[in-house]
Structures are given as C-alpha cells and as structure tokens.
Amino acid sequence: MLETAELIDNGQAVLLTFHQGEQRRFHGIWLRDNAQDAATRSPDNGQRLISLADIPASLRLTEARIEAGRLIVAMAPEAQEFAYDGAWLWKHAYDREPPSRRGWLDTRTETWDASLAKRLPSADITALGNDDDTKRRWLADIRRYGIGKLTGGPIEDGVLLDIVAQFGFTRETNYGRYFEVRSEIAPTNLAFTGLGLPAHTDNPYRDPAPTLQLLYCLENSAAGGDNRVVDGFLAAQLLHEEDPHGFELLASYCARFEYRGLGDVCLQARRPIIELAPDGEMIGFRFNNRSAAPFSDIPYADMATYYAAYRRLGEILESPEMGVTFKLAPGEAFLVDNTRVLHARTGYSGEGSRWLQGCYADRDGLLSTLACLEDAA
Ligand code: FE2
C-alpha cells in the first residue's frame, strides 16, 4: 500500500504516498523514536530500549526509499538505516487536522437514550466464563455503551467477585472488596436505605474514582427498587447543543466531592463534572449530588451561570426519554462504566426484601482483556 517516499523540509521529514494517492508526512525524529529494530524496541515485550537523549538533536534524514512495501530511511549523524512496515505507518499516521469539536467521542463509543432498552447488552453468566465469543461481544458492548446486563448466575454470596475475575480485578475500598446494598436499621450511607436515589456516578470523592461498578442481585421481592441507567455522555452532548457556554463552564472548572464516613474515612477529590482531554475528547463524567462538597473553584462572576448549567444537566439526566429502567431478578447483575454511565434506583417499600451486592473494578483491565480477545479472534 506504500508507493513513494520523498524527503522534505531539508531532511527533517518524509512525504509518503500510499495507495490511491493518500499522502502522509512523518518527521525524522518521530521515525527514529519509533524505530522497530531490536536495539530500539524489545522484541520480547515491545518496550522502548532507548531514551530521547540517545537520539542526536541534529538528526536528519539522508535517504528514503520503498522496498517491498516497506519504508527504508537512512539518518545522519547516526549513519543507520531503519525499516518501517507500510501498514504500520498508515495505522499510526498523525498528519491530519486536530479535532475541533469540544466533547468529541472515540469512534468505539456510542451514546444512547431510553431506546437502548430494546437492545440492552446482555450475556449469560455461565457463557461469559466458558465462551470467548460471548465474553468478547459483551466486553465490546461495555466499551461502546458503558452498560451491560448479566443473567443466569447462582444465588451465592460473593459471586460478583468471580464475575469481575473474568475480565479484570476488583478494586478494594473502605467499603471492602464488595459491599452489601440493602436496608439497615442504622444506615451509614443513603445507598443502604429504602429511599430512591437520583442518577449518579459512584464515589466521585475518590481519586481516581472507580471506573467500573458491578451490582449483583441476590433477592428482589420488595415493591419498587428498579434500577435506572443514563448515559452521561449523551446528557453532556445535549447540554452542549443547547448551552455551549454552560457546557464549557462544567468542563473548565473543578467541582469538589467529599465523603466522611464512620471511623477514619474522609475522602476528597477535585475534578470537573464533565471531563475533557486537552484535545477536547470527552473522557469522564461525575455527577453525584449527595457527595458534592461546596464548590469553591468557580469564580464569583461565573458561579450563577455554572449553577444554571449544573441544574439543566440534572434535568436532562432525569428526563424519561434519557434512561433505561429494569428490575434485576436474583442471579442477575449489571456492570456500568462509572466514568460515563449514571445509575439510579426507585424507592422500595419495607415489604419483601431487596439484597444486592456491589463492587468496583477498573476499565483498563477490562479493555486489556478485550484487546487480547480481539487479537485472538
Ligand atoms: Fe451508586
């Protein structure tokens, strides 16, 4: 797919022409830093064996040619040649306009509203453990939608930890490796009472906040107690459409979150409600009214407008067309991407019983498992 190579900018870069005339430029320093030879990259683990200080600052390209679909470049003053696979160069090309839209999303992410109810990602818990295709599809759905249900599990204490072990690692917190969600006589946290809970992400007062949460149902005969999930990224996009300035305020200033529990727990974090990467990609969402501490990082001149945007975001999150509601049966569970998808609970009565167990885990382990399954497929 690689056709021609031409030195440009006095040997500082090379202009490559791929099939169908597509052109991409690559800098000499970038090519040297990303050389594929065994002295630069470990053939065993792919890790870089040189540092930038090992590369002469005066580096320039002295020759570029194509051989059997590979780019061959010679460099001075090292007087070395390096070879690059054409498909690898195409995959890693960076010669394009940077994204201009604030709040853009990775192509593997898809926002959703209440209509996801008809096709809510779901997998059988036994199949998740036995069948790599099932696991790969379900994990890819978590990456795309940030939510997935599980069905057909045993009614056993602690089985949620075995589910997490299918794709990653449990994150232990002051609530333990996992925690019980049911009515208690003297609740220490609102989650352990029968009150309804508005849509929220969990534990924004941690740094970093847990990136996955699994909730597993052991009993659910109480009236009410339905679960509702909402896509925070869609809510942020809708806010951006109707109030770009409000979106910018929620993305630009840090909110504060805090939890003071019994004993020696005082967790505090300072992060924006809508988190953007420096190039504008939307990468995080934190919304938890119960855990919000006094906001003290927003200038006086912006505070009233900030609150208006914060209020509007809450209205969007609670609107019926945004959320998917379901009631878990015993042996069922759901996993949410806690950096994006909010969960809520309708109130439940004291009649019957409701017993869920919850735990936290992290996306990096899940995405690693998924990447390996996709490589093997
Ligand atoms: Fe929660």
Residues whose N, C-alpha, C, O or C-beta is under 5 A from the ligand:
A	BS01	FE2	D202
